[in-house]
Amino acid sequence: MELREMAVNALARNKKAALLAAGGVAVLGCVALGYNYLRKPEQSVRVGVVSKLLIHPLKSGKAVSVTLAECQEKGLKLGDLKDRHWLVVTEDGHMVTGRQQPPLVLVSLIVEGGQVCLNGPNMEELRFPFKQADHTVIDCRVFGTDIQGRDCGDEASRWLTRYLGGEITFRLVHYEAEMKARTLEGSASFTPQIKDVVYSDMAVVMLLSESSVKDLNSKLDEEVTVERFRPNIVISDCDAFDEDSWEELQIGSVRLQRVMSCGRCLFTTIDPETAVMTRKEPLETLKSYRLCQPAEKHIYKSSPLFGQLHNVKQTGIMQVGDVVYKISR
């Protein structure tokens, strides 16, 4: 009996050791697989070329075309000119865009020699200091989320109120670096989380290809320009809607991460050269062939998709002529 018990105990101990050894091997195998995945080299494929870089300093205002830009976490920048860092608001801080005031698309805002320069049709140029530390910081609302902006003064307010020609008083605010940006939290109806958004609708960078605009124009009676869709980065040398499949991109020293498609609204029916809003085209045509898949209706609803929204994964410099690489692993 003692010999039998000793044999059984020995067998049990060996079995336990074998199981432990097998478990250890399995764990090491998983670790090795994870390590191999993490160290798996990236693959980059050329997918296009940057043909335009556009900064929209004033939300809904005229675009400024640049040949080189710094891409920061909060969007494109050239000197003191930053994308969508100025905003028109009502006196109670609610944003005003071209959707409510189409003439805003003809307003130019640039920064020269420490001065902000405002221009618009039939208006004298207004200049005021870029830095106005003694002015009030206003609490603003942009698509239901809170954000701040420093008031640009009574002269800018009078200029905008006179230009827009209404009975409402408008004010201009400027976002400053020390202010807290917006974070659009994920929810049941919208899963991605988008960080460091200033006055943009959604993500900080919008990308669109020339071929997609050409494809749309082939279906329209009157052609539209790429500026109609207010992108930051325009890509050439690719097929229409190739940008829909680019999840991660390298442009110059910048790394972009796709967040979602850009759902389009009535703003696309405003001509950026005349400020005339038709409330019809090209939106109706886009709805005829660019609606989302049924599974994504909780995100995009009935908005047609045109262009792609990106977060900035790695900041850096990009310029017109840069090759665009799609990154995969």
C-alpha positions in Angstrom: 0.0 0.0 0.0 2.8 2.4 0.9 4.5 1.8 -2.5 1.2 2.3 -4.3 0.5 5.6 -2.4 4.0 6.8 -3.1 3.5 6.0 -6.8 0.2 7.8 -6.9 1.6 10.9 -5.1 4.6 11.0 -7.5 2.3 10.8 -10.5 0.1 13.6 -9.1 3.2 15.8 -8.5 4.5 15.1 -12.0 1.1 15.8 -13.5 0.8 19.1 -11.6 4.3 20.1 -12.6 3.5 19.3 -16.2 0.4 21.4 -16.1 2.3 24.3 -14.6 5.0 23.9 -17.2 2.4 23.8 -20.0 0.7 26.9 -18.5 4.0 28.7 -18.3 4.8 27.9 -21.9 1.3 29.1 -23.0 1.8 32.4 -21.1 5.2 32.9 -22.6 3.8 32.1 -26.0 1.1 34.7 -25.6 3.7 37.3 -24.4 5.9 36.4 -27.4 3.0 36.8 -29.8 2.1 40.2 -28.3 5.7 41.3 -28.4 6.0 40.2 -32.0 2.8 42.1 -32.9 4.0 45.2 -31.2 7.3 45.1 -32.9 5.8 44.1 -36.2 7.1 46.7 -38.6 4.7 49.3 -40.1 4.0 49.1 -43.7 3.5 52.4 -45.6 1.8 52.6 -49.0 1.8 55.7 -51.1 -1.8 56.8 -51.7 -1.6 60.4 -52.9 -0.1 63.8 -52.8 -1.0 67.0 -50.8 -2.3 69.5 -53.4 -3.7 72.1 -51.0 -3.5 73.1 -47.4 -6.3 75.4 -46.1 -6.5 77.2 -42.8 -9.9 78.7 -41.7 -8.9 81.1 -38.9 -12.5 82.3 -38.4 -15.1 79.7 -38.1 -17.3 80.0 -41.3 -14.9 82.6 -42.7 -12.7 82.6 -45.8 -10.0 80.0 -46.1 -6.3 81.0 -46.2 -4.4 78.8 -48.6 -0.8 78.1 -47.4 2.0 76.0 -48.9 3.3 74.8 -45.5 1.7 74.4 -42.1 2.4 73.1 -38.6 -0.1 70.4 -37.6 -0.7 70.6 -33.9 -3.1 68.7 -31.6 -5.6 71.5 -32.2 -5.2 71.7 -35.9 -3.3 73.4 -38.6 -1.2 76.5 -37.8 1.0 79.0 -39.6 2.5 81.6 -37.3 -0.3 83.2 -35.3 -2.9 81.9 -37.8 -4.6 78.9 -36.4 -7.5 76.9 -37.8 -10.9 77.9 -36.4 -9.5 79.8 -33.4 -11.8 82.8 -33.9 -15.5 82.6 -33.5 -18.5 84.9 -33.9 -21.0 84.7 -31.0 -24.1 86.4 -29.8 -24.0 88.5 -26.7 -24.9 85.4 -24.6 -22.0 83.4 -26.1 -23.8 81.2 -28.5 -21.9 80.5 -31.7 -22.9 82.0 -35.0 -21.9 80.3 -38.2 -22.7 80.5 -41.9 -25.7 78.3 -41.4 -27.4 81.2 -39.7 -25.4 84.0 -41.4 -24.2 83.0 -44.9 -22.3 86.4 -45.5 -19.8 85.1 -42.9 -18.2 83.0 -45.7 -16.9 86.2 -47.3 -15.2 87.5 -44.2 -11.4 87.3 -44.2 -9.4 87.2 -41.0 -5.6 87.2 -41.1 -2.8 88.2 -38.7 0.0 90.6 -39.8 2.6 92.2 -37.6 0.8 91.5 -34.4 -2.5 92.8 -35.8 -5.7 91.0 -36.6 -7.1 92.2 -39.9 -10.8 91.8 -40.7 -12.1 92.3 -44.3 -15.4 91.9 -46.0 -17.3 93.1 -49.0 -18.2 96.8 -48.8 -16.4 97.2 -45.5 -13.3 99.1 -44.5 -10.6 96.9 -43.1 -10.5 96.7 -39.4 -7.2 96.1 -37.5 -6.8 95.4 -33.8 -4.1 94.0 -31.6 -3.6 90.2 -31.7 -2.9 90.2 -27.9 -5.6 91.7 -25.8 -5.0 90.4 -22.3 -7.1 93.1 -20.7 -10.3 92.0 -22.5 -12.9 89.8 -21.0 -12.9 86.0 -21.4 -16.4 84.9 -22.5 -18.0 81.5 -21.8 -19.2 80.2 -25.2 -21.4 77.3 -26.4 -20.4 75.4 -29.5 -22.8 72.6 -30.5 -23.9 72.2 -26.9 -20.5 72.0 -25.4 -18.8 74.7 -23.3 -15.6 76.5 -24.3 -14.1 79.9 -23.7 -12.9 82.7 -25.9 -11.4 86.1 -25.2 -13.5 89.0 -26.5 -11.8 90.9 -29.3 -13.4 94.3 -28.3 -16.2 96.7 -29.2 -14.7 97.8 -32.5 -14.7 94.2 -33.8 -18.3 93.8 -32.4 -19.5 96.9 -34.2 -17.8 95.8 -37.5 -19.4 92.4 -37.5 -22.8 93.8 -36.4 -22.7 96.3 -39.2 -21.5 93.8 -41.8 -24.2 91.2 -40.9 -26.8 93.9 -41.0 -29.1 92.5 -38.4 -30.7 93.8 -35.2 -28.6 91.3 -33.1 -25.3 92.4 -31.7 -22.4 90.1 -32.6 -19.1 89.7 -30.9 -15.8 88.1 -32.0 -13.9 85.9 -29.6 -10.4 84.3 -29.8 -9.3 81.0 -28.3 -6.0 81.2 -26.4 -3.6 78.4 -25.7 -4.2 78.3 -21.9 -7.9 77.8 -22.4 -9.5 74.4 -22.1 -10.4 72.8 -25.4 -13.5 70.8 -26.0 -13.6 67.0 -25.6 -16.5 65.2 -27.3 -17.1 62.2 -25.2 -18.3 58.9 -26.7 -21.9 58.0 -26.2 -24.5 55.4 -27.2 -25.1 57.4 -30.4 -21.5 58.4 -31.1 -18.7 56.0 -30.1 -15.4 57.8 -30.9 -13.9 60.2 -28.4 -12.6 63.4 -30.0 -10.2 65.5 -27.9 -8.6 69.0 -28.2 -11.3 70.5 -30.4 -11.5 74.3 -30.4 -14.3 75.8 -32.5 -14.4 73.1 -35.2 -17.6 71.1 -35.5 -15.9 67.8 -34.8 -12.3 66.6 -35.2 -9.4 69.1 -35.8 -8.5 68.0 -39.3 -10.7 67.4 -42.3 -9.3 65.7 -45.4 -10.8 65.4 -48.8 -9.6 64.3 -52.3 -9.8 66.2 -55.5 -11.1 63.1 -57.2 -14.1 62.9 -54.8 -15.0 66.5 -55.7 -14.6 65.7 -59.4 -16.9 62.6 -59.0 -19.5 64.8 -57.4 -19.2 67.5 -60.1 -19.9 64.8 -62.8 -23.4 64.5 -61.3 -24.1 68.3 -60.9 -25.4 70.8 -63.4 -23.2 73.5 -61.8 -19.8 72.5 -60.6 -18.5 73.3 -57.1 -15.0 73.8 -55.9 -13.2 71.9 -53.1 -13.4 75.1 -51.0 -17.2 74.5 -50.7 -16.5 71.7 -48.3 -13.9 73.6 -46.1 -11.2 70.9 -45.9 -7.8 71.4 -44.3 -5.9 69.0 -46.5 -6.7 68.3 -50.1 -5.3 65.2 -51.7 -4.6 64.6 -55.4 -3.3 61.5 -57.4 -5.8 59.1 -55.9 -9.2 57.7 -56.9 -12.5 59.1 -55.8 -13.3 58.2 -52.1 -10.1 56.4 -51.6 -9.8 58.6 -48.4 -12.7 56.6 -46.9 -10.4 53.7 -46.3 -7.3 55.5 -44.9 -7.3 54.8 -41.1 -3.8 56.1 -40.4 -1.7 58.4 -42.5 1.8 59.8 -42.6 2.2 63.2 -44.2 5.6 64.9 -43.8 6.4 64.4 -40.1 2.7 64.4 -39.2 0.7 61.2 -38.2 -3.1 61.4 -38.6 -5.7 59.0 -37.2 -9.1 58.7 -38.8 -12.0 59.3 -36.5 -15.1 59.2 -38.7 -16.6 60.4 -42.0 -17.7 64.0 -42.3 -21.5 64.2 -42.3 -22.6 67.1 -44.5 -25.3 69.7 -43.9 -26.9 72.9 -45.4 -23.6 74.7 -45.2 -22.5 72.9 -48.4 -25.3 74.8 -50.2 -23.6 78.2 -49.6 -21.4 79.4 -52.5 -18.1 80.5 -50.9 -17.6 83.1 -53.6 -21.1 84.8 -53.4 -22.5 83.7 -50.0 -25.7 82.7 -51.7 -27.4 79.7 -50.0 -29.6 77.6 -52.3 -30.5 75.1 -49.6 -30.4 72.4 -52.3 -27.2 71.5 -54.1 -24.8 69.8 -53.8 -26.4 68.4 -50.7 -29.3 66.7 -52.5 -27.0 65.0 -55.0 -24.7 63.8 -52.2 -27.8 62.3 -50.5 -28.5 60.3 -53.6 -25.4 58.3 -53.4 -23.3 59.0 -50.3 -25.5 58.0 -47.4 -24.1 55.8 -44.6 -24.6 52.1 -44.1 -27.7 51.2 -42.1 -25.6 50.1 -39.2 -24.1 53.7 -38.9 -27.4 55.6 -39.0 -27.3 56.2 -35.3 -24.1 58.2 -35.9 -24.8 60.0 -39.2 -28.6 59.9 -39.5 -29.6 61.3 -42.9 -26.4 63.3 -43.5 -24.4 62.3 -46.6 -20.7 61.5 -46.1 -18.1 63.5 -47.9 -14.5 63.8 -46.6 -12.8 62.3 -43.5 -12.2 63.7 -40.0 -8.9 63.0 -38.3 -7.2 63.5 -35.0 -3.5 64.4 -34.8 -1.6 61.4 -33.5 1.8 63.0 -34.0 2.4 66.7 -34.5 4.8 68.0 -37.1 5.2 69.9 -40.4 3.4 69.2 -43.7 3.5 71.0 -47.0 2.0 71.1 -50.4 3.7 68.4 -52.5 4.2 66.0 -49.6 3.5 62.3 -50.4 0.6 60.8 -48.4 1.3 57.3 -47.0 -1.3 54.9 -45.6 0.0 53.1 -42.6 -0.8 49.5 -41.8 0.7 46.8 -39.5 
